[in-house]
Every structure is written in C-alpha cells, then in structure tokens.
Amino acid sequence: MTAEPIGTRGLVHREPLLRDISVEGRRGLDLPGGEVAPVDPAEVFPDWALRRAPAGLPEVSEPDVVRHFTRLSQWNYSIDSGMYPLGSCTMKYNPRVNETVARLPGFTGLHPRTPDHLAQGALALMYDLERYLAEITGLDRVTLQPAAGAHGELCGVLMMRAWHVKEHGCPRSKVIVPESAHGTNPASCAIAGYSVVSVKNGPDGIVEPEQVAERMDDDVAGFMVTCPNTLGLFERHIGEIAEIVHAAGGLVYMDGANLNAILGATRPGDLGVDVMHLNLHKTFSTPHGGGGPGSGPVAVRANLAPYLPIPVVVKEGDRYRLDDDLPGTIGKMRSFYGNFAMLVRAYAYIRSLGPEGLKRVAEIAVLNANYLKERLKAHYHLPFDRPCMHELVLTDKFQQAAGVKTLDIAKRLIDYGFHPPTVYFPLVVHGALMIEPTESESKATLDQFVEAMVRIAEECVASPEVLKEAPTKPVRRRLDETRAARRLVLK
C-alpha cells in the first residue's frame, strides 16, 4: 500500500473571490413582486441604521454563488472526508441515523417554553437518557444541563463545594490535580474558588497512591483525575486513591472526556468516583467543535444529588415534568435544559448500539490505538512502552537530530491527506504527538496512516527540508502561527 501525497483536499491556486467575477447587472435571484405598498426606510429605521452608500455587493449568478461556497466547503477537512486522529478528542464518525432523529419536527419545532404536558416526548427522552448515563457510569443521578465538558467540570466542582459546605461547614480550599490531567481541570477548580495542588505522575505514567496520601489533609476538597489519562494510560491505582481521599473526607472527580476507552468495560462509580462529566460530543458521537455545540452532562452519587442544577426531570406515574424544587441546588448552569439536539443524538446512539455495542466501541478503540503504537514505535520515540488505552503518545526525539520537530511532522501529514494529531500535549511529554484513531476507523485506513507516518520518518533522514516547508498541497501553505495568534484578523 502506497501513501502518495495527495492534494485533493484543496487546489494550490487562489480561488477568485465573488467580487472578482462580479458583472454589472447579473443577478442570482429574482424576488417576486408583492402587493405591499413600498415603505420609506427613513420612516422605519433610526437614522444611524441607514446606509449612506450602496452596499457594494458582488453581482453574480446563482451557479457562481453555489459553486463558490461549495468549493470553500470542500477545502475544509472534516470527519466525513477523512480520519481525524486528534488525541483526547475522540473525533469519531457521527452516524447519520442520529442526525435524522435529531431533525424530527417534534424535536426541532419544540419551543423551550412549551408547557410540560405538551412536551412529554422530549421530557421522556431526557429522563431516560439520564438513567442510561447513570447506568453507564455506575452513578446515581445525572444533569444534562452543562453545555460542554469544561462547563460540566465547573458544575461538578460547584456541587462538590456545596456538599462540603453542608457536610463540613466550609468548602475546604484545595483540589489535588495530576499533571497529566486535561488543562481545563485546574481552570475549573480555580473558577470555583479552589487552589490547585499538583501531583506528578510516576515513572510508568500514572499517579502513585503515595503521592496523593502525602498531599491529602482535611483542607483538600477532592482529587480530580482524568482516567484514562492524557498519556493514554489507565490509572490503575484509582480505587486505592479513592479510598485515601474518602478517608480524609474528600471527593473524587473524574474527567470523563476519555470514557470512550472504558465504555461498557468498567464503570467509574465502581472505582470510587463520586462525580464526573461526560462529553457527549466525544464518547456518544454528537457533532464535535464547529459541527455543533457540545454537551457535558454530569453524573453524581446520591449524596450529591440534592445539589444538582435545576430544573430536573421527574416522573410521576406515566407523566413527566420539570421540577425546580431542589433546596440545595447550585442553581442554573445555563438557560433552559442543555443543548437538546445533542441529547437526542446521544440517546439515538446509545439505543442503536445497546450494552454490547457500547462495550465493543471501547474494545475496538483500544485495539486500534495499540495497533498504531506497535507499528509506529520503531519509527518514533514511544515514552511509555506499555499497552495504552484509546490513544498513544509519540515524540519527535528520533527526528530532532535532523532538525525536524513535532510541528513539522504534523504539517507534513496534511500533504498526505490526513488531519494532524494533537501536538505538544500532554505537556509532561516533550515534543508530544498524541494520536487517537477511534473505533470508527478501519484497519485499511489505519494502515494508510501508518504508511504516511513511516514515509515522513524516512523523509526526516533523506530530505528534512521537505518537512520544514510543509504543507505544500493545500490552498494555504504554512502560516506564521505566532504572528497569527498575536495579530488576529477576525473578519
């Protein structure tokens, strides 16, 4: 199998702007005449809102407009056009059945102010989805309200804080966070009013119980862990660590962003976790990033349930209603009840796969990651040579002698038709390349990715200058990213 560089994702020449092909008098639409009497804009709009000169819009035909924007969309890489090996992001394929269900008129046309008795289908879906997520996580209650993973983190930490105030008379002041955690973890703790106590990973990439025990005292509110961690490794001491934290009156928060690796195989609640968020746009295949809003439900043990955000969905007989009567609640985390269409997609995903299908997701995701690890470790430095979970972390250590860096490798992958993996993260690994294949990629696609990576490793020796100039195939060549970050052009 050959991985020749491909440039079909974009043309090298500059696409003309619509203004460039504008022809005076050409029209892309023909508005029908109406019987409404013309209105003087000056009588309707305030003076400041009136134009002083024509808008200067391009005059183009309808085919010109359609072709222009279709071509622009084809330049944009997406999960529908190729593999997205972004580590810790689980950029998996979004099944079209989920999209179809989310577009049912009964859901899309439902106003958030609809009375409960006219929204029984939506409320039933939310109620059942909460129970599914509770079963999957091994916890007792779930809120669907948070709008993203980091939003869910803040929600969970605020519930921890409320619990401590009730149980101990004070919120406590510190949270222990491993250095291999996601970057949003310490940020969420800080926003909730906590100082962060960092704990290093052991030599095998995971947290040692002794490290937590040394830092655990009666001023620590909890331990916040990403499991599996950002090195793609399962925190195998998490049960023992949970016992240490609980013995000192603390709580265990698990960042559930990497749940895709353990879905159906183990339940965080059974490991001693008290509260966690789930990224529906990662594990449960709802659109990710620009493809749609996020969703970060939070699951908790029963002792934290009184502090859930309001409203909560309750079932009385065969009817459902929204309940705001939760005296200990931390209040609303956002308007209404969450990003509802994302909830519909996740519900469809869970129902279509069932328990065995969800477990199979994790099994294939882990298998794919370990397959890539074994095939690539002879060509790229592998800092932790042990079985990984959903993702693997490589580095540029072997390529540094030729002056090639992680960023160069990532840019060259674009020329081979692949989206780059996450780079320079986790921060605890110098020159990191974090690769997550997900379960939705076939062995054939993985082999093509491996072949491209091997070819790039060979180029580092034979012609390193090629990598330093990459990418050369897309519409845009390499950008000055430092300058772009400092001098933003937002229009």
C-alpha positions in Angstrom: 0.0 0.0 0.0 1.4 3.3 -1.0 0.8 6.6 0.7 1.5 9.1 -2.1 1.0 12.8 -1.1 -2.5 13.9 -2.2 -3.7 17.4 -2.7 -7.3 16.6 -3.5 -8.5 18.4 -0.3 -7.7 21.8 -1.9 -6.2 23.5 -5.0 -2.9 25.3 -4.9 -4.1 28.2 -7.0 -6.0 31.0 -5.3 -9.8 30.8 -5.7 -11.2 34.1 -7.1 -13.4 36.0 -4.8 -17.0 36.6 -5.8 -16.1 40.2 -6.2 -13.5 39.2 -8.8 -16.2 37.6 -11.1 -18.9 40.2 -10.5 -20.6 41.5 -13.7 -22.8 44.6 -13.5 -26.4 43.7 -13.9 -26.0 40.0 -13.2 -28.5 38.6 -10.6 -28.5 35.4 -8.6 -32.1 35.7 -7.5 -35.4 37.2 -8.7 -37.7 38.3 -5.9 -41.4 38.2 -6.8 -43.3 41.4 -6.8 -45.7 41.9 -3.9 -48.9 43.8 -3.2 -47.5 45.5 -0.1 -47.0 49.2 -0.6 -43.4 50.4 -0.6 -42.2 51.8 2.7 -39.7 54.6 3.2 -36.8 53.2 5.2 -36.3 56.5 6.9 -39.8 56.1 8.5 -38.9 52.6 9.9 -35.3 52.7 10.9 -33.4 55.1 13.0 -31.0 57.5 11.3 -27.9 55.7 12.4 -29.0 52.4 10.8 -29.5 53.8 7.3 -26.8 53.3 4.6 -25.2 56.4 3.2 -23.9 54.5 0.1 -24.8 51.2 -1.7 -23.6 48.0 0.0 -21.2 47.2 -2.9 -22.3 43.6 -3.0 -20.9 41.4 -5.9 -23.3 40.9 -8.8 -23.1 37.2 -9.7 -25.3 34.4 -10.9 -26.8 31.7 -8.7 -24.4 29.0 -10.1 -21.5 31.3 -9.3 -22.6 31.6 -5.7 -23.3 27.8 -5.3 -20.0 26.8 -6.8 -18.1 29.3 -4.8 -19.4 28.2 -1.4 -19.4 24.5 -2.3 -15.7 24.8 -3.2 -14.9 26.6 0.0 -16.7 23.8 2.0 -14.6 21.2 0.2 -11.4 22.9 1.3 -12.4 22.3 5.0 -11.3 19.0 6.4 -14.0 17.1 8.2 -14.7 13.7 9.8 -16.8 13.0 6.7 -13.7 13.4 4.4 -11.1 11.6 6.4 -9.5 10.3 9.6 -9.2 12.7 12.5 -6.5 11.4 14.8 -6.9 14.2 17.4 -5.8 12.7 20.7 -8.2 13.1 23.7 -10.9 14.5 21.4 -12.5 11.3 20.1 -13.3 12.7 16.7 -15.3 9.7 15.6 -17.8 9.4 12.8 -21.3 10.7 13.6 -23.8 8.1 12.4 -26.4 9.6 10.2 -29.3 7.9 12.0 -28.5 10.2 14.9 -28.8 13.2 12.6 -32.1 12.0 11.2 -33.6 11.5 14.6 -32.4 14.9 15.9 -34.2 16.6 12.9 -37.6 15.1 13.7 -40.1 18.0 13.6 -41.4 17.2 17.0 -38.0 17.9 18.5 -36.8 20.7 16.3 -40.1 22.6 16.5 -40.4 22.4 20.2 -40.1 25.7 21.9 -38.2 25.6 25.3 -41.2 27.4 27.0 -43.6 24.6 25.9 -45.7 23.5 28.9 -44.8 20.1 30.3 -48.0 18.4 29.2 -47.2 19.3 25.6 -43.5 18.2 25.8 -43.9 14.7 27.1 -41.8 13.1 24.4 -38.8 15.4 25.0 -39.0 15.1 28.8 -39.3 11.3 28.5 -36.1 11.2 26.3 -34.2 13.4 28.8 -35.4 11.3 31.7 -34.4 8.0 30.0 -31.0 9.4 28.9 -30.2 10.4 32.4 -30.9 6.9 33.5 -28.8 5.4 30.7 -25.8 7.6 31.5 -26.2 6.8 35.2 -26.1 3.1 34.5 -23.1 3.5 32.1 -21.1 5.5 34.7 -22.2 3.5 37.8 -23.5 6.6 39.5 -27.0 7.6 40.7 -28.1 10.8 39.2 -27.3 12.9 36.1 -27.9 16.5 35.0 -28.0 17.1 31.2 -27.7 20.9 31.6 -24.0 21.7 31.1 -23.2 23.0 27.6 -19.7 21.4 27.2 -17.1 19.3 29.0 -15.4 22.2 30.8 -18.9 23.6 31.7 -19.6 20.2 33.2 -16.4 20.3 35.2 -17.4 23.6 36.7 -20.8 22.2 37.5 -19.3 19.2 39.2 -16.8 21.1 41.3 -19.5 23.6 42.4 -21.6 20.6 43.6 -18.6 19.3 45.5 -18.2 22.7 47.0 -21.9 22.8 48.1 -21.6 19.3 49.6 -18.6 20.3 51.7 -20.3 23.4 53.0 -23.3 21.3 54.1 -21.2 18.4 55.5 -18.2 20.2 56.9 -19.4 23.8 57.4 -16.8 25.1 54.9 -16.0 24.4 51.2 -12.3 23.5 52.0 -9.7 25.2 49.9 -7.7 22.8 47.7 -8.1 20.2 45.0 -5.4 17.8 44.0 -4.9 17.5 40.2 -2.4 15.2 38.5 0.0 16.9 36.0 -1.4 14.5 33.3 -4.9 15.9 33.6 -6.7 17.9 31.0 -5.9 21.6 31.1 -9.4 22.6 31.9 -9.3 20.7 35.2 -7.2 23.2 37.2 -9.0 26.1 35.5 -12.4 24.8 36.6 -11.1 24.4 40.2 -9.8 27.9 40.2 -13.0 29.4 38.9 -14.9 27.5 41.6 -12.6 29.2 44.2 -10.1 26.4 44.9 -6.3 26.4 44.8 -4.8 23.5 42.8 -2.2 21.1 44.3 -0.3 19.4 41.5 0.8 15.8 41.8 3.4 14.3 39.4 2.9 11.0 37.5 5.1 8.1 38.5 7.8 6.6 36.2 5.2 4.5 34.4 3.0 7.5 33.6 0.3 7.1 36.2 -0.4 8.6 39.6 1.1 6.7 42.7 -1.2 6.5 45.8 1.7 7.6 48.0 1.8 11.0 46.1 -1.8 11.6 46.9 -1.6 10.5 50.5 1.3 12.9 51.1 -0.9 15.8 50.0 -4.3 14.7 51.4 -5.4 16.6 54.5 -8.7 17.9 55.9 -8.4 21.1 53.7 -8.5 19.1 50.5 -11.9 19.1 48.9 -11.1 16.4 46.4 -9.0 14.6 43.9 -9.6 15.5 40.2 -8.3 12.8 37.8 -8.5 12.2 34.1 -8.9 8.5 33.5 -7.6 7.2 31.2 -5.1 10.0 31.5 -3.8 12.2 28.7 -0.9 9.8 28.1 -3.5 7.2 27.0 -2.9 5.1 30.2 -5.4 3.8 32.7 -4.9 5.0 36.2 -4.8 1.5 37.7 -4.5 2.8 41.3 -7.6 4.9 41.1 -9.5 2.6 43.5 -6.8 2.8 46.2 -6.5 6.6 45.7 -10.3 6.9 46.1 -10.1 5.2 49.5 -7.3 7.6 50.6 -9.4 10.6 49.5 -12.6 9.4 51.1 -10.9 8.6 54.4 -9.9 12.3 54.7 -13.5 13.4 53.9 -12.7 14.4 50.3 -14.5 13.5 47.0 -13.2 12.0 43.8 -13.9 13.8 40.5 -13.2 12.0 37.2 -12.8 13.9 33.9 -14.9 11.6 31.7 -13.5 13.0 28.4 -11.7 9.7 27.7 -14.7 7.5 28.6 -14.6 6.1 25.1 -11.7 3.8 26.2 -13.6 2.1 29.0 -17.2 2.4 27.8 -19.1 -0.8 28.9 -15.9 -2.4 30.2 -15.8 -0.7 33.6 -17.8 1.9 35.5 -16.2 4.9 37.2 -18.7 4.7 40.1 -17.4 1.2 40.8 -13.9 2.6 41.0 -14.8 5.0 43.8 -15.6 8.1 41.6 -18.2 10.5 43.2 -18.8 12.9 40.4 -17.8 13.1 36.7 -18.7 14.8 33.5 -19.2 13.1 30.1 -18.5 14.7 26.7 -21.4 13.6 24.5 -19.5 15.0 21.5 -16.7 12.6 22.2 -18.0 9.3 23.6 -21.5 9.4 22.2 -20.9 10.7 18.7 -22.7 14.0 18.7 -21.0 16.6 16.4 -17.8 18.0 17.7 -16.4 21.5 17.5 -17.6 23.5 14.5 -20.1 20.7 13.7 -22.3 21.5 16.6 -22.5 22.7 20.2 -21.0 20.5 22.9 -22.8 18.8 25.8 -21.3 17.9 29.1 -23.7 16.0 31.4 -22.6 15.4 35.0 -23.2 12.2 36.9 -23.1 12.1 40.7 -23.5 9.8 43.6 -26.8 10.0 45.6 -25.2 12.2 48.3 -24.5 14.9 45.7 -28.0 14.7 44.1 -29.5 17.5 46.3 -27.1 19.9 44.7 -27.9 19.2 41.0 -28.7 22.2 38.8 -32.4 23.0 38.3 -34.7 22.1 36.8 -34.6 18.3 37.0 -36.9 16.0 35.1 -39.2 13.9 37.4 -41.6 11.1 36.5 -44.9 10.7 38.2 -46.8 7.7 37.1 -46.6 7.7 33.3 -46.1 11.5 33.1 -43.0 13.7 33.2 -42.5 17.3 34.4 -39.7 19.7 35.2 -39.1 20.3 38.9 -37.4 23.5 40.3 -38.0 22.5 43.9 -34.4 21.3 44.9 -33.5 23.3 48.1 -29.7 22.5 47.9 -29.3 23.2 44.2 -26.3 25.2 42.9 -28.8 26.9 40.6 -28.9 27.0 36.8 -25.8 26.4 34.8 -27.3 27.7 31.6 -30.6 28.8 30.1 -33.2 26.1 29.8 -32.2 22.4 29.9 -29.0 21.9 27.8 -28.2 21.6 24.1 -31.2 19.5 23.5 -30.5 18.3 19.9 -27.2 16.8 21.2 -29.1 14.9 23.8 -31.3 13.4 21.1 -28.3 12.3 19.1 -26.7 10.7 22.2 -29.9 8.9 23.0 -30.1 7.5 19.5 -26.5 6.4 19.7 -27.0 4.5 22.9 -30.3 2.9 21.9 -28.9 1.8 18.5 -25.8 0.2 20.0 -27.1 -1.3 23.2 -24.9 -2.5 26.1 -22.8 -4.9 24.0 -22.4 -2.4 21.2 -21.1 0.2 23.6 -18.6 -2.2 25.1 -17.5 -3.1 21.5 -16.8 0.6 20.9 -14.2 0.7 23.7 -12.7 -2.7 22.7 -12.1 -1.6 19.1 -10.9 1.9 20.1 -8.3 0.4 22.4 -7.3 -2.2 19.8 -6.8 0.4 17.1 -4.7 2.6 19.4 -2.4 -0.3 20.3 -2.1 -1.4 16.7 -0.8 2.1 15.8 1.5 2.0 18.8 3.1 -1.3 17.7 3.5 -0.3 14.1 5.0 3.2 14.8 7.2 2.7 17.8 10.2 1.7 15.6 10.0 5.0 13.8 9.0 7.4 16.5 10.0 7.6 20.2 7.5 6.0 22.5 7.9 7.4 26.0 5.8 4.8 27.7 6.2 1.4 26.0 3.3 -0.4 27.6 -0.3 -1.2 26.5 -2.3 2.0 26.0 -6.0 2.7 26.0 -7.7 4.8 23.4 -4.7 6.9 22.4 -1.0 6.8 22.2 1.7 9.4 22.7 4.8 9.5 20.5 7.5 12.2 20.4 9.9 13.8 17.9 13.0 12.6 19.8 14.3 10.4 16.9 13.8 13.2 14.4 15.5 16.0 16.3 18.9 15.1 15.0 17.8 16.1 11.5 16.4 19.4 12.9 12.8 18.2 12.4 10.2 19.0 15.1 6.8 17.8 16.0 5.1 20.7 14.2 7.0 19.8 11.0 5.7 16.2 11.2 2.2 17.4 11.8 2.3 19.8 8.9 3.7 17.2 6.5 0.8 14.9 7.4 -1.5 17.4 5.7 0.3 16.8 2.4 -0.5 13.1 2.8 -4.2 13.8 3.2 -4.5 13.4 6.9 -5.5 15.8 9.6 -2.6 16.2 12.1 -2.9 14.7 15.6 -2.8 16.8 18.7 0.7 18.2 19.1 2.8 19.3 22.2 0.2 17.9 24.6 0.3 16.5 27.2 2.8 19.0 28.4 4.6 16.4 30.5 6.0 14.8 27.3 8.4 16.9 25.3 7.5 17.2 21.6 4.4 15.1 22.0 2.3 13.7 19.2 -1.0 12.4 20.7 -2.9 10.1 18.3 -6.4 8.7 18.9 -7.7 6.6 16.0 -11.2 5.9 17.5 -13.2 2.8 16.8 -14.8 4.1 13.6 -11.6 3.8 11.5 -11.0 0.6 9.6 -7.7 -1.3 9.5 -7.2 -0.2 5.9 -7.4 3.5 7.0 -5.0 2.8 9.9 -2.6 1.2 7.5 -2.7 4.2 5.2 -2.0 6.5 8.2 0.9 4.3 9.3 2.4 4.3 5.8 2.2 8.1 5.7 3.9 8.3 9.1 6.6 5.9 8.1 7.2 7.8 4.9 7.5 11.0 6.9 10.0 9.4 9.2 12.1 8.4 6.2 11.9 11.9 4.8 13.3 13.3 8.0 16.5 11.5 7.2 16.6 11.8 3.4 15.2 15.3 2.9 14.3 17.1 6.2 13.9 20.4 4.3 10.7 19.0 2.8 9.1 18.8 6.2 10.2 22.3 7.2 8.3 23.7 4.1 5.2 21.5 4.6 2.4 21.7 3.9 2.7 22.3 0.1 -0.6 20.8 -1.2 -3.4 22.8 0.5 -4.7 26.2 -0.6 -2.8 27.8 2.3 0.8 26.9 2.9 2.4 27.1 6.3 1.3 30.1 8.3 3.2 32.2 10.8 1.2 30.8 13.8 2.9 33.1 16.3 2.1 36.2 14.3 -1.4 34.9 13.7 -2.0 34.4 17.4 -0.7 37.9 18.2 -2.3 39.8 15.3 -5.8 38.3 15.0 -7.8 39.1 11.8 -11.4 38.2 12.7 -13.1 39.4 9.6 
